[in-house]
């Protein structure tokens, strides 16, 4: 039987329940039980703020039931739940509700207790189960999975948090190093976080931007702290959290999942994506925290060449213009997520993965590692030089203080994408950067043609020496793989298999990695400090991890700039609460990036040794 011929109603019975929590609130829960009662089945549990969608007698498409079609064919008891305060569930929705302060308070609640109470109810009220529960989810549902791993129910036998955020100020959805992700946060809050007065099955009506171009909309939108009242009649109470907590205070720190990941001893399958614009920091930090706090854990991680959730929504053969040579999502589904749950929930098959399995872009192969980052890395500095050169050679020791400069105008910020969109989407994380490279407010440094392959594996560090004419600034650093052109020589082009059908990719500047640092947080996210105008200041930050091969004949490029709008809000170049910035506050700023022997701006690449992995 093929997946297109599968009749879900013919194989599963559906029931809906209002499951009681310890504080008396009831959560809407849909349960799909196999009609075949000759076997006992484990539960596969997902909790979501995005609606279980199919209420009453309606059934979902089978492809929405599980991480892959194999689960549906082989038989599980599928459980879906609207989390507290969303859709048909009672209670109040709190975005990223923190773990309760008093774990001994009988009636204190959080997502961990709601998870526990639901599993307890399922075991007592649903027949035909084998006593084991697996939980999984992507994005916010990945985060609720992580919450369920904290003080877990004894029946919880396996968890797969996928693209879960872990810290919304440092590196996930709302902020990166304190810089506010305006476009995404506005869209998410508009669709998910509006306050409600009654339970409902209906989604919030899509917001009308009045223009297809988000750049135009947000440039004219006004003060960030007033957007809730201006566009949503004050119905997004969570919006005030940003304005009232502009720094990394207790409000943000209490939400950090990493603080509670100790003694996670049941099996965990973490899933992350190299080109996830929302939550790459999250799954990587969750995996590494469990590795550190519980050395004898049963945790592993898979990292693929996907966008946010792409392993479940696409076949993973490509992203935008970039092709990966195979259907990477199907490889993951067949070799990881299905055997993981089959083994731990049913005792079937084998499960003995590498600690980390990651897809190497550039060479387009899967590689296994016994730790992440891998062993045998050589950290190599790639320095900025005059005339836009990028080189492993340190600048001349006898050079004077040298720099390149640019002027950032907040009223004409660098666009994050060439696409005319009002939602960020996915493609911008691999998008061609050639148009950015010719802007006067973007500094571009490029290596000579590579004479041999260079493979990087692990965290990339940016180390800048800057000065600015203002008292605050943002610094974006992009790592880019530049594909060869015919001008690079026929041997180079031939070696990289660029033919007439691929000629549009010649010279393509593939965005590989990017991160930002809001300068006032350079020393502390909790205690911001102004820049001193004109003073040379070191700024160092992580561009996070990659596994990528820059092929012989390619070039390595780095771009530096101070706006990337409206993916991130504009920095007014004034030391202030930026959420309250308005017209006169936005000042042009002259930036200098130094590249001398005394102030050698560079990026640090984790170059991989050949013996540190298997293919």
C-alpha positions as CSV (number, residue, x, y, z in Angstrom):
1,X,0.0,0.0,0.0
2,X,1.4,3.4,-0.9
3,X,1.0,6.5,1.2
4,X,-1.4,8.1,-1.3
5,X,-3.8,5.1,-1.0
6,X,-3.8,5.2,2.8
7,X,-7.2,5.8,4.5
8,X,-6.7,7.1,8.0
9,X,-10.3,6.7,9.0
10,X,-10.2,3.0,8.0
11,X,-7.3,2.3,10.4
12,X,-7.8,4.7,13.3
13,X,-10.6,5.7,15.7
14,X,-10.6,9.3,16.9
15,X,-11.8,10.7,20.2
16,X,-11.6,14.1,21.8
17,X,-11.3,14.7,25.5
18,X,-11.0,17.7,27.9
19,X,-8.2,16.4,30.1
20,X,-8.1,17.8,33.6
21,X,-4.9,19.4,35.0
22,X,-3.9,19.6,38.6
23,X,-5.3,23.1,39.0
24,X,-8.7,22.2,37.5
25,X,-8.1,23.6,34.0
26,X,-9.0,21.3,31.1
27,X,-6.9,20.9,27.9
28,X,-8.4,19.8,24.6
29,X,-6.8,16.5,23.5
30,X,-7.4,14.4,20.4
31,X,-6.5,10.7,20.6
32,X,-6.2,8.4,17.5
33,X,-6.2,4.7,18.4
34,X,-5.5,1.9,15.9
35,X,-8.6,-0.1,15.1
36,X,-6.5,-3.3,15.2
37,X,-6.8,-4.3,18.8
38,X,-4.7,-7.5,18.6
39,X,-1.6,-5.5,19.7
40,X,-0.8,-3.0,22.4
41,X,0.7,0.3,21.2
42,X,2.8,3.1,22.6
43,X,1.6,6.7,22.8
44,X,3.2,9.3,20.5
45,X,2.4,12.7,22.0
46,X,2.6,16.2,20.6
47,X,1.6,19.5,22.4
48,X,1.1,22.7,20.3
49,X,0.0,26.3,20.6
50,X,-0.8,26.2,16.8
51,X,-4.1,24.2,17.1
52,X,-4.5,20.5,16.7
53,X,-6.7,21.8,13.8
54,X,-8.9,18.9,13.2
55,X,-11.8,19.0,15.7
56,X,-14.9,16.9,16.0
57,X,-15.2,14.1,13.4
58,X,-12.6,15.6,11.0
59,X,-9.4,13.7,10.5
60,X,-6.0,15.2,9.4
61,X,-4.0,14.2,6.4
62,X,-2.0,11.1,7.3
63,X,1.2,13.1,6.6
64,X,0.4,15.4,9.5
65,X,0.0,12.6,12.0
66,X,3.6,11.8,12.8
67,X,7.3,12.5,11.9
68,X,6.9,10.1,8.9
69,X,4.3,7.9,7.3
70,X,6.0,4.7,8.7
71,X,4.6,5.6,12.1
72,X,1.0,5.6,10.8
73,X,1.5,2.3,8.9
74,X,3.1,0.5,11.9
75,X,0.6,1.6,14.5
76,X,0.9,4.1,17.4
77,X,-1.7,5.8,19.6
78,X,-1.3,9.4,18.4
79,X,-2.1,12.2,20.9
80,X,-2.4,15.9,20.1
81,X,-3.1,18.6,22.6
82,X,-3.9,22.3,22.4
83,X,-1.6,23.7,25.2
84,X,-3.1,25.8,28.0
85,X,-4.9,29.0,26.8
86,X,-4.9,28.2,23.1
87,X,-7.8,27.2,20.8
88,X,-10.1,24.8,22.6
89,X,-8.0,24.4,25.8
90,X,-8.9,26.4,28.9
91,X,-6.7,28.7,30.9
92,X,-4.4,31.6,30.0
93,X,-1.7,31.3,27.3
94,X,1.7,32.6,28.5
95,X,4.4,32.8,25.8
96,X,7.3,30.6,26.9
97,X,5.8,30.0,30.4
98,X,8.8,29.6,32.7
99,X,9.2,26.5,34.9
100,X,7.4,27.0,38.2
101,X,9.4,28.5,41.1
102,X,8.1,26.1,43.7
103,X,8.2,22.5,42.5
104,X,6.7,21.3,45.8
105,X,3.6,23.5,45.4
106,X,0.8,21.0,44.6
107,X,-1.1,23.4,42.4
108,X,1.8,25.3,40.8
109,X,1.7,24.7,37.0
110,X,3.9,25.0,33.9
111,X,4.2,23.1,30.7
112,X,6.1,20.4,32.5
113,X,3.2,19.7,34.9
114,X,0.7,19.8,32.1
115,X,2.7,17.3,30.2
116,X,3.0,15.0,33.3
117,X,-0.7,15.3,34.1
118,X,-1.8,14.5,30.5
119,X,0.4,11.3,30.4
120,X,-1.0,10.3,33.7
121,X,-4.5,10.7,32.4
122,X,-3.8,8.8,29.2
123,X,-2.4,5.8,31.0
124,X,-5.5,5.6,33.2
125,X,-8.2,6.3,30.5
126,X,-7.0,5.1,27.1
127,X,-7.1,1.3,26.6
128,X,-4.8,-0.7,24.3
129,X,-1.5,0.9,25.2
130,X,1.8,-0.7,26.2
131,X,2.6,1.7,29.0
132,X,5.2,3.7,27.1
133,X,5.0,7.3,25.8
134,X,7.2,9.1,23.3
135,X,6.9,12.8,22.8
136,X,8.1,15.0,19.9
137,X,7.5,18.4,18.3
138,X,9.0,21.1,16.1
139,X,9.6,24.7,17.1
140,X,7.3,25.7,19.9
141,X,6.1,22.0,20.1
142,X,9.8,21.2,20.3
143,X,10.0,23.5,23.3
144,X,7.0,21.8,25.0
145,X,8.8,18.5,24.4
146,X,11.8,19.9,26.3
147,X,9.5,21.0,29.1
148,X,8.2,17.5,29.3
149,X,11.8,16.2,29.7
150,X,12.1,18.2,32.9
151,X,10.7,16.2,35.9
152,X,9.4,13.6,33.4
153,X,6.6,11.1,33.9
154,X,8.0,7.6,34.6
155,X,6.2,6.3,31.4
156,X,8.0,8.8,29.2
157,X,10.4,6.5,27.4
158,X,11.8,8.7,24.6
159,X,11.7,12.4,23.5
160,X,12.6,14.1,20.3
161,X,12.8,17.9,20.6
162,X,13.2,19.4,17.2
163,X,14.2,23.0,16.5
164,X,13.3,23.9,20.1
165,X,14.3,27.4,21.3
166,X,16.3,27.5,24.5
167,X,17.0,31.2,25.1
168,X,14.9,33.9,23.5
169,X,17.4,36.7,24.2
170,X,20.7,35.1,23.2
171,X,20.0,33.2,20.1
172,X,16.5,32.1,19.3
173,X,13.2,33.5,17.9
174,X,12.9,37.0,19.5
175,X,16.5,38.2,19.8
176,X,20.0,37.4,18.7
177,X,22.6,38.8,21.1
178,X,20.0,41.4,22.2
179,X,19.1,42.5,18.7
180,X,15.3,42.3,18.2
181,X,14.0,40.2,15.3
182,X,11.3,42.6,14.4
183,X,9.7,41.0,11.3
184,X,9.4,37.5,12.6
185,X,8.3,38.4,16.1
186,X,5.6,40.8,14.8
187,X,4.2,38.0,12.5
188,X,4.3,35.3,15.1
189,X,2.7,37.4,17.8
190,X,0.0,38.6,15.4
191,X,-1.0,35.0,14.6
192,X,-0.4,33.2,17.9
193,X,-0.3,35.5,20.9
194,X,-3.4,37.6,20.7
195,X,-5.4,37.5,23.9
196,X,-8.7,35.7,23.8
197,X,-11.8,35.7,26.0
198,X,-13.3,32.3,25.0
199,X,-12.1,28.9,23.7
200,X,-12.3,28.7,19.9
201,X,-11.4,26.4,16.9
202,X,-10.7,29.4,14.7
203,X,-7.3,30.8,13.9
204,X,-6.7,34.6,14.1
205,X,-7.4,36.3,10.8
206,X,-4.2,37.0,8.9
207,X,-2.8,40.5,9.4
208,X,-3.2,42.8,6.5
209,X,0.1,44.7,6.0
210,X,-1.4,46.8,3.2
211,X,1.7,46.2,1.1
212,X,3.6,43.0,-0.1
213,X,6.9,44.6,0.9
214,X,7.7,44.3,4.6
215,X,10.7,46.6,4.3
216,X,8.3,49.5,3.4
217,X,5.7,48.5,6.1
218,X,8.2,48.3,9.0
219,X,10.1,51.4,7.9
220,X,6.9,53.4,8.3
221,X,5.4,51.5,11.2
222,X,6.5,53.9,14.0
223,X,7.8,53.2,17.5
224,X,8.1,49.5,18.3
225,X,6.6,49.9,21.7
226,X,3.4,51.3,20.1
227,X,2.8,48.6,17.4
228,X,0.5,46.5,19.6
229,X,-1.9,49.4,20.2
230,X,-1.5,50.7,16.7
231,X,-2.2,47.5,14.8
232,X,-3.9,45.0,17.3
233,X,-5.9,47.3,19.6
234,X,-3.7,46.1,22.5
235,X,-4.7,42.5,22.2
236,X,-1.1,41.2,22.3
237,X,-0.3,41.7,26.0
238,X,3.0,39.9,25.5
239,X,4.3,42.7,23.3
240,X,4.9,44.8,26.4
241,X,7.4,42.2,27.6
242,X,9.9,43.4,25.0
243,X,9.5,47.1,26.0
244,X,9.6,46.5,29.7
245,X,12.5,44.0,29.6
246,X,14.9,45.4,27.0
247,X,17.9,43.7,28.7
248,X,18.7,40.2,29.7
249,X,17.0,40.4,33.1
250,X,15.3,37.8,35.3
251,X,12.2,37.9,33.0
252,X,14.2,36.4,30.1
253,X,16.5,34.3,32.3
254,X,13.6,32.5,34.0
255,X,12.5,31.2,30.6
256,X,15.8,29.6,29.7
257,X,15.3,25.9,29.3
258,X,19.0,25.1,29.8
259,X,18.8,25.9,33.5
260,X,16.7,22.8,34.1
261,X,18.4,20.2,31.9
262,X,20.0,18.1,34.6
263,X,19.7,14.3,35.0
264,X,18.0,13.9,31.6
265,X,18.5,10.1,31.5
266,X,15.9,8.8,29.1
267,X,16.7,8.6,25.3
268,X,16.7,11.9,23.4
269,X,16.9,12.6,19.7
270,X,17.7,16.2,19.0
271,X,17.1,17.6,15.5
272,X,18.6,20.9,14.2
273,X,19.0,22.6,10.8
274,X,22.0,24.5,9.4
275,X,19.7,27.1,7.8
276,X,17.2,27.5,10.6
277,X,16.6,31.3,11.0
278,X,14.5,30.9,14.1
279,X,16.0,28.1,16.3
280,X,19.4,26.8,15.6
281,X,21.0,28.0,18.8
282,X,18.3,26.2,20.7
283,X,18.7,22.6,19.7
284,X,22.5,22.8,19.7
285,X,22.6,24.3,23.2
286,X,20.1,21.8,24.5
287,X,22.1,18.9,23.2
288,X,25.4,20.4,24.5
289,X,23.9,21.1,27.9
290,X,22.7,17.6,28.3
291,X,26.2,16.4,27.3
292,X,27.7,18.5,30.0
293,X,25.3,18.0,32.8
294,X,24.6,14.3,32.3
295,X,27.7,12.6,30.8
296,X,26.1,9.2,30.7
297,X,23.0,10.4,28.8
298,X,21.3,8.6,25.9
299,X,21.2,11.8,23.8
300,X,22.2,12.3,20.2
301,X,21.7,15.0,17.5
302,X,21.0,15.1,13.8
303,X,21.8,18.3,11.9
304,X,20.6,18.6,8.3
305,X,20.7,21.1,5.5
306,X,17.2,22.4,6.2
307,X,15.3,25.5,7.0
308,X,13.1,25.7,10.2
309,X,11.2,22.4,10.3
310,X,12.2,21.6,6.7
311,X,12.8,17.9,7.5
312,X,9.1,17.5,8.0
313,X,7.7,19.9,5.3
314,X,10.0,19.2,2.3
315,X,12.0,16.3,1.0
316,X,15.2,18.2,1.7
317,X,16.7,17.9,-1.8
318,X,17.2,21.7,-2.0
319,X,16.7,25.0,-0.3
320,X,16.2,28.0,-2.7
321,X,18.9,27.8,-5.3
322,X,21.1,25.4,-3.4
323,X,20.8,21.7,-4.2
324,X,22.0,18.9,-1.8
325,X,22.2,15.9,-4.1
326,X,19.6,13.7,-2.3
327,X,16.3,13.8,-0.4
328,X,17.9,14.5,2.9
329,X,14.6,14.6,4.8
330,X,13.7,11.1,3.8
331,X,17.1,9.9,4.8
332,X,16.5,11.4,8.3
333,X,13.0,10.0,8.6
334,X,14.0,6.5,7.6
335,X,17.3,6.3,9.5
336,X,16.7,8.3,12.6
337,X,13.3,9.4,13.9
338,X,11.4,6.3,13.0
339,X,14.0,3.7,14.3
340,X,14.5,5.9,17.4
341,X,10.9,5.6,18.5
342,X,10.4,2.0,17.2
343,X,13.3,0.9,19.3
344,X,12.6,2.8,22.5
345,X,8.8,2.4,22.5
346,X,8.3,-1.0,20.9
347,X,11.7,-2.7,21.3
348,X,11.9,-3.3,17.6
349,X,15.0,-2.9,15.3
350,X,18.3,-1.4,16.3
351,X,19.3,2.0,17.6
352,X,23.0,2.7,18.0
353,X,23.6,6.1,16.4
354,X,26.7,8.3,16.4
355,X,26.6,11.0,19.1
356,X,26.2,13.5,16.2
357,X,25.2,13.0,12.6
358,X,25.5,16.0,10.4
359,X,25.1,16.8,6.7
360,X,28.2,18.4,5.2
361,X,27.2,21.1,2.8
362,X,29.5,21.8,-0.1
363,X,30.4,18.1,-0.4
364,X,26.7,17.0,0.2
365,X,27.4,14.0,2.4
366,X,26.3,12.8,5.8
367,X,29.0,12.4,8.4
368,X,29.1,10.8,11.8
369,X,31.0,12.1,14.8
370,X,31.6,10.8,18.3
371,X,31.1,14.4,19.7
372,X,30.1,17.8,18.6
373,X,32.1,19.9,17.9
374,X,34.3,17.2,16.5
375,X,37.8,16.4,17.8
376,X,40.9,17.5,16.0
377,X,39.8,21.0,15.0
378,X,42.4,23.5,14.1
379,X,41.2,27.0,14.8
380,X,42.5,29.2,12.0
381,X,42.2,33.0,11.8
382,X,41.0,34.6,8.6
383,X,42.1,38.2,8.7
384,X,40.7,41.3,7.0
385,X,43.2,43.1,4.7
386,X,43.3,46.2,2.5
387,X,41.6,46.2,-0.8
388,X,39.0,43.8,0.5
389,X,41.3,40.8,0.8
390,X,40.6,38.0,3.2
391,X,43.7,35.9,4.2
392,X,45.1,33.5,6.7
393,X,48.1,35.7,6.9
394,X,48.1,38.2,9.8
395,X,48.4,41.9,8.7
396,X,51.9,43.3,8.4
397,X,53.3,43.9,11.9
398,X,54.7,47.2,10.7
399,X,51.4,48.5,9.4
400,X,49.8,51.6,10.8
401,X,46.4,51.6,12.3
402,X,44.4,50.8,9.1
403,X,40.6,50.5,8.7
404,X,37.8,50.4,6.3
405,X,34.7,52.5,7.0
406,X,31.1,52.9,6.0
407,X,28.1,55.0,6.9
408,X,25.0,53.3,8.2
409,X,21.8,55.3,7.7
410,X,18.8,53.9,9.7
411,X,16.4,55.5,7.2
412,X,18.0,53.5,4.4
413,X,18.9,50.2,6.1
414,X,20.5,47.2,4.4
415,X,17.6,44.9,3.3
416,X,17.7,41.4,4.7
417,X,16.5,39.9,1.4
418,X,16.0,40.9,-2.2
419,X,12.5,39.3,-2.1
420,X,9.4,41.4,-1.9
421,X,7.8,39.8,1.2
422,X,6.2,40.8,4.5
423,X,7.1,37.5,6.2
424,X,10.7,36.4,6.4
425,X,10.3,32.8,5.1
426,X,13.2,30.5,4.6
427,X,15.3,31.3,1.5
428,X,17.1,34.3,2.9
429,X,19.4,32.0,4.9
430,X,21.1,30.8,1.7
431,X,20.3,33.7,-0.5
432,X,22.8,35.2,-3.1
433,X,24.6,38.1,-1.4
434,X,25.8,39.8,-4.6
435,X,23.5,42.8,-4.3
436,X,24.5,43.3,-0.7
437,X,28.1,43.2,-1.6
438,X,27.9,46.3,-3.9
439,X,26.2,48.5,-1.3
440,X,28.4,51.2,0.1
441,X,27.2,50.4,3.7
442,X,28.4,46.8,3.4
443,X,32.1,45.9,3.8
444,X,33.1,42.9,1.7
445,X,36.3,40.9,2.2
446,X,37.1,38.0,-0.1
447,X,39.9,35.3,-0.2
448,X,41.9,34.4,-3.3
449,X,40.7,31.4,-5.2
450,X,41.1,28.3,-3.0
451,X,43.8,25.9,-4.1
452,X,42.4,23.0,-2.0
453,X,39.2,22.1,-0.2
454,X,38.7,23.6,3.3
455,X,36.2,21.9,5.6
456,X,34.9,23.7,8.7
457,X,33.1,21.9,11.5
458,X,32.0,23.7,14.7
459,X,31.5,27.2,16.0
460,X,32.7,30.2,13.9
461,X,33.9,33.2,15.9
462,X,33.8,36.8,14.8
463,X,36.4,39.1,16.3
464,X,36.1,42.8,15.3
465,X,37.9,45.9,16.3
466,X,35.4,48.8,15.6
467,X,34.8,52.4,16.3
468,X,31.5,54.3,15.8
469,X,30.4,57.9,15.8
470,X,27.4,56.9,18.0
471,X,26.9,55.4,21.4
472,X,25.4,52.1,20.2
473,X,25.5,50.0,17.0
474,X,24.8,46.6,15.5
475,X,27.4,44.5,13.8
476,X,26.4,41.8,11.4
477,X,29.0,39.4,10.2
478,X,28.2,37.0,7.3
479,X,30.2,34.0,6.2
480,X,29.8,33.3,2.4
481,X,30.8,30.7,-0.1
482,X,31.5,32.3,-3.5
483,X,31.1,29.9,-6.4
484,X,33.5,30.1,-9.3
485,X,32.9,31.9,-12.6
486,X,34.4,31.5,-16.0
487,X,36.7,34.4,-15.2
488,X,38.3,32.2,-12.5
489,X,39.6,29.9,-15.3
490,X,38.2,26.9,-17.2
491,X,39.9,24.3,-15.0
492,X,38.2,25.8,-11.9
493,X,34.8,25.8,-13.5
494,X,35.1,22.3,-14.8
495,X,36.3,21.0,-11.4
496,X,33.1,22.4,-9.8
497,X,30.7,20.9,-12.4
498,X,29.2,24.2,-13.4
499,X,27.8,23.7,-16.9
500,X,25.6,25.5,-19.3
501,X,22.4,24.5,-17.4
502,X,23.9,25.9,-14.1
503,X,25.5,29.0,-15.5
504,X,23.2,31.2,-13.4
505,X,25.0,29.9,-10.3
506,X,28.4,31.0,-11.5
507,X,29.6,33.7,-9.0
508,X,26.8,32.9,-6.6
509,X,27.5,34.2,-3.1
510,X,25.9,31.6,-0.9
511,X,25.1,32.9,2.6
512,X,26.4,30.2,4.9
513,X,26.2,31.7,8.3
514,X,25.4,35.1,9.9
515,X,25.1,36.6,13.3
516,X,24.7,40.0,15.0
517,X,26.0,41.6,18.1
518,X,24.2,44.7,19.5
519,X,27.3,46.6,20.7
520,X,25.9,47.7,24.1
521,X,25.7,44.0,25.1
522,X,29.3,43.3,24.1
523,X,30.4,42.7,27.7
524,X,27.2,41.8,29.4
525,X,23.7,41.0,28.1
526,X,22.3,42.1,31.5
527,X,24.2,45.3,32.0
528,X,24.5,47.2,28.7
529,X,27.3,49.8,28.2
530,X,27.4,52.6,25.7
531,X,30.1,52.8,23.1
532,X,32.5,55.7,23.5
533,X,32.3,57.6,20.1
534,X,35.6,57.2,18.2
535,X,37.2,54.8,20.6
536,X,38.5,51.5,19.1
537,X,36.5,48.7,20.8
538,X,36.8,44.9,20.5
539,X,33.6,43.0,19.8
540,X,33.6,39.2,19.7
541,X,30.7,36.9,19.2
542,X,29.7,33.5,17.9
543,X,28.4,32.9,14.4
544,X,27.5,29.4,15.6
545,X,28.3,26.1,14.1
546,X,28.6,24.9,10.5
547,X,29.8,21.7,8.7
548,X,30.7,22.9,5.3
549,X,33.4,22.4,2.6
550,X,34.6,25.4,0.7
551,X,35.6,23.6,-2.6
552,X,38.8,24.1,-4.5
553,X,38.2,26.9,-6.9
554,X,35.7,28.7,-4.6
555,X,36.4,31.8,-2.5
556,X,35.6,32.5,1.1
557,X,33.9,35.9,1.7
558,X,33.0,37.8,4.8
559,X,30.6,40.8,4.9
560,X,30.2,43.3,7.7
561,X,27.4,45.8,8.1
562,X,25.2,47.5,10.7
563,X,21.6,46.9,9.7
564,X,19.6,44.0,8.2
565,X,16.1,45.2,8.0
566,X,13.4,44.3,8.8
567,X,14.6,40.9,9.9
568,X,16.1,42.9,12.8
569,X,15.0,46.3,14.1
570,X,17.1,49.3,13.3
571,X,19.7,50.6,15.8
572,X,19.4,54.3,16.2
573,X,23.1,54.5,17.2
574,X,22.0,56.0,20.5
575,X,22.3,54.3,23.9
576,X,18.7,54.0,24.8
577,X,15.7,51.7,25.0
578,X,15.4,51.0,21.2
579,X,11.8,49.9,21.5
580,X,11.0,53.5,22.3
581,X,13.0,55.0,19.5
582,X,11.2,57.3,17.0
583,X,12.1,59.5,14.0
584,X,14.6,62.0,15.5
585,X,16.4,59.3,17.5
586,X,17.6,57.6,14.4
587,X,21.0,59.0,13.5
588,X,23.5,58.1,10.8
589,X,26.7,56.6,12.1
590,X,30.2,56.3,10.7
591,X,31.7,52.9,11.4
592,X,35.3,51.9,11.2
593,X,36.4,48.3,11.0
594,X,40.2,48.0,11.8
595,X,42.5,45.6,10.1
596,X,46.0,46.4,11.4
597,X,48.6,44.3,13.2
598,X,47.5,45.9,16.5
599,X,43.8,45.6,15.8
600,X,43.4,42.6,13.5
601,X,39.7,42.1,12.8
602,X,39.1,38.5,11.7
603,X,36.9,35.4,11.9
604,X,38.1,32.2,13.4
605,X,37.3,29.1,11.4
606,X,37.2,25.6,12.9
607,X,39.1,23.6,10.2
608,X,38.4,19.9,10.4
609,X,41.1,17.2,10.2
610,X,40.4,14.3,7.9
611,X,40.7,11.7,10.7
612,X,38.0,13.1,13.0
613,X,35.0,11.7,11.3
614,X,33.6,8.9,9.1
615,X,31.5,9.3,6.0
